[in-house]
Amino acid sequence: MTERLSDLDSFDRKILDVMAIDGRISVTELARRIGLSKSPTQARLKRLEETGIIRGYRALFDPIRLGRDHVAFVEVRLSDTRESALAAFNAAVLRIPEVEQCHLIAGSFDYLLKVRTSSMSDYRLVLAEKVSTLPHLSSTSTYVAMQAVKEEGVGPAA
């Protein structure tokens, strides 16, 4: 059974809201915050995990503190958009660690990549040696981010 957002009640939504901010919260504290006792909260949490609504837990790293504060968004146009070409592109882009996100777009270009590196010179190398060699690539346009106003795991720059 696949659950959808419409299948969730207000307690399930509260669990998701709290867990999105603090995935390491104890079940006891989670129960307190959503207004249920521990056992029903634990059962709801388990159901959300088993149905795949909660897909997992992970540590979020601050890329700026790790020296990876250069972000570029890259519009990609392909020379071929048949399914086999898209599959080849998808498989190849997964092997580029600097590409944080890759989205197939309905619009005037085919893909939007989010590329994170330590500097503009590092980005130039990634673009020249990795992105530009992707299969069926016709052209790219780069947009450099000046500041992350809202980004998962990263607060606003002080």
C-alpha positions as CSV (number, residue, x, y, z in Angstrom):
1,M,0.0,0.0,0.0
2,T,1.4,3.4,-1.0
3,E,0.4,6.2,1.3
4,R,-0.1,9.7,0.0
5,L,-0.1,13.0,1.8
6,S,-3.9,13.0,1.6
7,D,-3.9,9.8,3.6
8,L,-2.0,11.4,6.5
9,D,-3.8,13.0,9.4
10,S,-2.7,16.0,11.4
11,F,-0.5,13.9,13.8
12,D,1.3,12.3,10.9
13,R,1.9,15.8,9.4
14,K,3.2,17.1,12.7
15,I,5.6,14.1,12.9
16,L,6.9,15.0,9.5
17,D,7.3,18.7,10.3
18,V,9.2,17.9,13.5
19,M,11.4,15.2,11.9
20,A,12.3,17.4,8.9
21,I,13.9,19.8,11.4
22,D,15.3,17.3,13.9
23,G,15.7,13.8,12.6
24,R,17.5,12.7,15.8
25,I,14.7,13.7,18.2
26,S,13.8,11.0,20.7
27,V,10.4,9.4,20.4
28,T,9.5,10.7,23.8
29,E,10.2,14.3,22.8
30,L,8.5,13.8,19.5
31,A,5.4,12.5,21.2
32,R,5.5,15.5,23.6
33,R,5.7,18.0,20.7
34,I,2.9,16.5,18.7
35,G,0.6,15.9,21.6
36,L,0.4,12.1,21.7
37,S,1.7,9.4,24.0
38,K,4.9,7.5,23.2
39,S,3.4,4.2,21.9
40,P,1.0,5.7,19.3
41,T,3.8,8.1,18.2
42,Q,6.2,5.2,17.8
43,A,3.6,3.2,15.8
44,R,3.0,6.2,13.5
45,L,6.7,6.7,13.0
46,K,7.2,3.1,12.1
47,R,4.3,3.2,9.6
48,L,5.7,6.3,8.0
49,E,9.1,4.5,7.6
50,E,7.5,1.2,6.3
51,T,5.4,3.0,3.7
52,G,8.4,4.9,2.4
53,I,7.2,8.3,3.4
54,I,10.2,8.6,5.7
55,R,12.9,7.2,3.4
56,G,15.8,7.3,5.8
57,Y,18.0,9.4,8.1
58,R,21.3,11.1,7.3
59,A,23.8,13.6,8.5
60,L,23.7,17.0,6.8
61,F,27.1,18.6,6.4
62,D,27.8,22.3,6.0
63,P,29.5,22.6,2.6
64,I,30.8,26.0,3.4
65,R,32.8,24.7,6.4
66,L,34.0,21.9,4.1
67,G,35.4,24.4,1.7
68,R,32.8,23.7,-1.0
69,D,31.0,27.1,-1.1
70,H,31.0,27.7,-4.9
71,V,27.6,26.8,-6.4
72,A,26.8,26.9,-10.1
73,F,23.6,25.9,-11.8
74,V,24.1,24.6,-15.3
75,E,21.4,24.5,-18.0
76,V,22.1,21.5,-20.2
77,R,20.8,21.0,-23.7
78,L,21.1,17.6,-25.4
79,S,21.5,16.8,-29.0
80,D,19.2,13.8,-28.6
81,T,16.3,13.3,-26.2
82,R,15.2,9.8,-27.0
83,E,14.9,7.5,-24.0
84,S,18.2,5.8,-24.7
85,A,20.0,9.1,-24.8
86,L,18.4,10.3,-21.6
87,A,19.3,7.0,-19.9
88,A,22.9,7.4,-21.0
89,F,23.1,10.9,-19.8
90,N,21.5,10.0,-16.5
91,A,23.9,7.1,-15.9
92,A,26.9,9.3,-16.7
93,V,25.9,12.3,-14.6
94,L,25.5,10.1,-11.5
95,R,29.3,9.4,-11.7
96,I,30.2,13.1,-11.2
97,P,30.4,13.7,-7.4
98,E,30.4,17.5,-7.8
99,V,26.9,17.4,-9.3
100,E,24.7,17.6,-6.2
101,Q,21.4,17.6,-8.1
102,C,20.3,16.8,-11.6
103,H,16.7,17.5,-12.8
104,L,15.1,16.7,-16.2
105,I,13.3,19.9,-17.1
106,A,10.3,20.6,-19.3
107,G,11.3,23.9,-20.9
108,S,13.8,25.5,-23.2
109,F,16.6,23.2,-22.0
110,D,16.8,19.6,-21.0
111,Y,18.5,19.3,-17.6
112,L,19.4,21.6,-14.7
113,L,22.4,20.6,-12.7
114,K,23.5,22.0,-9.3
115,V,27.3,21.8,-9.2
116,R,29.2,22.4,-6.0
117,T,33.0,23.0,-5.9
118,S,35.5,24.9,-3.8
119,S,36.2,27.7,-6.3
120,M,35.5,29.1,-9.8
121,S,38.7,27.5,-11.1
122,D,37.6,24.1,-9.7
123,Y,34.2,24.6,-11.4
124,R,35.9,25.4,-14.7
125,L,37.8,22.0,-14.5
126,V,34.6,20.1,-13.6
127,L,32.8,21.8,-16.5
128,A,35.6,21.1,-19.0
129,E,36.7,17.6,-17.9
130,K,33.4,16.1,-16.6
131,V,30.2,17.9,-17.6
132,S,31.3,18.7,-21.1
133,T,32.1,15.0,-21.8
134,L,28.5,13.8,-20.9
135,P,26.8,11.8,-23.6
136,H,24.6,13.7,-26.1
137,L,25.5,17.1,-24.6
138,S,24.9,19.9,-27.1
139,S,25.5,23.0,-25.0
140,T,25.5,24.4,-21.4
141,S,24.8,27.7,-19.7
142,T,26.2,28.4,-16.3
143,Y,24.7,30.6,-13.5
144,V,26.8,31.2,-10.4
145,A,25.0,31.5,-7.1
146,M,26.0,34.5,-5.0
147,Q,24.3,33.4,-1.8
148,A,22.1,30.5,-0.6
149,V,19.1,32.2,0.9
150,K,17.4,28.8,1.6
151,E,19.1,25.4,1.1
152,E,18.7,22.0,2.8
153,G,21.1,21.7,5.6
154,V,22.6,25.2,5.2
155,G,21.2,28.3,6.9
156,P,21.6,31.8,5.6
157,A,25.1,33.1,5.5
158,A,25.9,35.5,8.3
